[in-house]
Amino acid sequence: MQFNPSDKSISIVGDIDFLLFGDSLSLNTAYSLVDRTRNINISWDEVVAELYKADPNYKWDDTTNTDFPIATTNLTANADHYVLLDSALVVHKVRIKDAQSNWITLVPKIRNELTDTELNATGTPNKYFKIDNAIFPLPVPDYGASAGVELSFQRGGNHFTTASTTTSPGFNPQFHQILSISAALRYALANGMSEKTKTLQVMKEDVSSKMLEHYQLRSPDEKPRFRLKRSTRHYAL
């Protein structure tokens, strides 16, 4: 489905009209395009959060992006931190070049667990910690390297604007309807449409469960986790 094309048969905005008002031939101005766009984007963010949880190995990324979620920046001698991109929601891996330009994967740490010696050290980094929107390599590198810091991350979905027309959301088209259902649900809630709210909530839960099942099954490389069941027995001596 597309955001708001002239062909309403493949329109997310048009589907909202159909779900709420029973007709998608023309935009019902009772639900403005501004409000629809905001609510679709809110719903899109909710979907992204669910996709991250459902698909831990595949590392979902919005398919409308023209690049991969990997970024590099220059390594600066004695710089103790690097600010993350605004789009980086989850950090997966941090690599830094050593003085010979070989990549080293840094091990994530919690700052409170590090010693004063570790926090004050300089040299070739082998670990890092995060504070707010920055990463801190340790030891602090005492050398520089062009494009010497690499970050792989997860980012959010690309939001729509009121001017969007044929743009589609970057996930499986089978489940695009969850955006129109969710945006229609927000309108129904705000306008006291109790029966419509109940129906849309059921529809949302149904599509959401099918979407999550699809993305969970898409990660065949994840090893199954087994837990041993602990049994306590008392033996008479």
MOJO-V68850 format. One record per residue. N is the residue number from 1. RES is the residue in one letter. OMEGA is omega as a letter, one per 30 degrees, with the letter a starting at -180 (* if undefined). Layout:
N:RES:OMEGA
N:RES:OMEGA
This chain:
1:M:l
2:Q:a
3:F:a
4:N:l
5:P:l
6:S:l
7:D:a
8:K:l
9:S:l
10:I:a
11:S:l
12:I:l
13:V:l
14:G:l
15:D:l
16:I:l
17:D:a
18:F:a
19:L:a
20:L:a
21:F:l
22:G:a
23:D:a
24:S:a
25:L:l
26:S:a
27:L:l
28:N:a
29:T:l
30:A:l
31:Y:a
32:S:l
33:L:l
34:V:a
35:D:l
36:R:a
37:T:l
38:R:a
39:N:l
40:I:l
41:N:l
42:I:l
43:S:l
44:W:l
45:D:l
46:E:l
47:V:l
48:V:l
49:A:l
50:E:l
51:L:l
52:Y:a
53:K:a
54:A:a
55:D:a
56:P:a
57:N:a
58:Y:a
59:K:a
60:W:l
61:D:l
62:D:a
63:T:l
64:T:l
65:N:a
66:T:l
67:D:l
68:F:a
69:P:l
70:I:a
71:A:l
72:T:l
73:T:a
74:N:l
75:L:a
76:T:a
77:A:l
78:N:l
79:A:a
80:D:l
81:H:l
82:Y:a
83:V:l
84:L:l
85:L:l
86:D:a
87:S:a
88:A:a
89:L:a
90:V:l
91:V:l
92:H:a
93:K:l
94:V:l
95:R:l
96:I:l
97:K:l
98:D:a
99:A:l
100:Q:l
101:S:l
102:N:a
103:W:l
104:I:l
105:T:a
106:L:l
107:V:l
108:P:l
109:K:l
110:I:a
111:R:a
112:N:a
113:E:a
114:L:l
115:T:l
116:D:l
117:T:l
118:E:a
119:L:a
120:N:a
121:A:l
122:T:a
123:G:l
124:T:a
125:P:l
126:N:l
127:K:l
128:Y:l
129:F:a
130:K:l
131:I:l
132:D:a
133:N:a
134:A:l
135:I:a
136:F:l
137:P:l
138:L:f
139:P:l
140:V:a
141:P:l
142:D:l
143:Y:l
144:G:l
145:A:l
146:S:a
147:A:a
148:G:l
149:V:l
150:E:a
151:L:l
152:S:a
153:F:l
154:Q:a
155:R:a
156:G:l
157:G:l
158:N:a
159:H:l
160:F:l
161:T:l
162:T:l
163:A:l
164:S:l
165:T:a
166:T:l
167:T:l
168:S:l
169:P:a
170:G:l
171:F:a
172:N:a
173:P:l
174:Q:a
175:F:l
176:H:a
177:Q:l
178:I:l
179:L:l
180:S:l
181:I:a
182:S:l
183:A:l
184:A:l
185:L:l
186:R:l
187:Y:a
188:A:l
189:L:a
190:A:a
191:N:l
192:G:l
193:M:a
194:S:a
195:E:l
196:K:l
197:T:a
198:K:a
199:T:a
200:L:l
201:Q:l
202:V:l
203:M:a
204:K:a
205:E:l
206:D:a
207:V:a
208:S:a
209:S:l
210:K:l
211:M:a
212:L:l
213:E:l
214:H:a
215:Y:l
216:Q:a
217:L:a
218:R:a
219:S:a
220:P:a
221:D:l
222:E:a
223:K:l
224:P:l
225:R:a
226:F:l
227:R:l
228:L:l
229:K:a
230:R:l
231:S:l
232:T:a
233:R:l
234:H:a
235:Y:l
236:A:l
237:L:*
